[in-house]
């Protein structure tokens, strides 16, 4: 009988083989009330997931990092009103910002983790 670890590893490999990368310079942001988690392709930065605070200097640091590594598009969830400052700062830096409905993301199968 196969171990659970091997079957999970094989499943991830099969899924990755079937997924086409559409935008190699896109990032995803999980918006929170106290912190934002930003994920970028691992090919662009050694630290592909970073945590930023919600204050203006933190958002500026986030935007600077994204522009520095070559990100052109950002997808983020529209949670409450917390997305507005991040949206405005990112858009002012020339990034294409796409809002997604958190309820739709919730219905995506699979486990969401860092």
RALINWO-V220295 format. One line per field, one symbol per residue. burial: 1 if it has 24 or more other C-alpha atoms within 12 Angstrom, else 0. Layout:
burial = ???
This chain:
burial = 000000000000000000000000111111110001111110000000111111000011111011101111111111000111111011101011111000000000000000
